[in-house]
C-alpha cells in the first residue's frame, strides 16, 4: 500500500506502526511517530494500524552540540 513517510511516498506492507518501524530497522525508543498530524503514544505503536494514504512523520532523537 502507498503511504507518505517524512513527506516521501513509499510502498509498504500493511500492519501497525510498530510493524513498519521493525521493517525499516528503526528502534521505537529512538523515534517519535506522528500519524496524520497526531502523535502516536509509544505504548500504542503496536496497536495503531497503518492504512492506505496515511502520512507518517518519524522524529528522531539526536544528541549533540557543545
Secondary structure, DSSP 8 states (H G I E B T S, - for coil): -EEEETTEEEE--SEEHHHHHHHTT--GGGEEEEETTEEE-GGGTTT-EE-TT-EEEEEE------
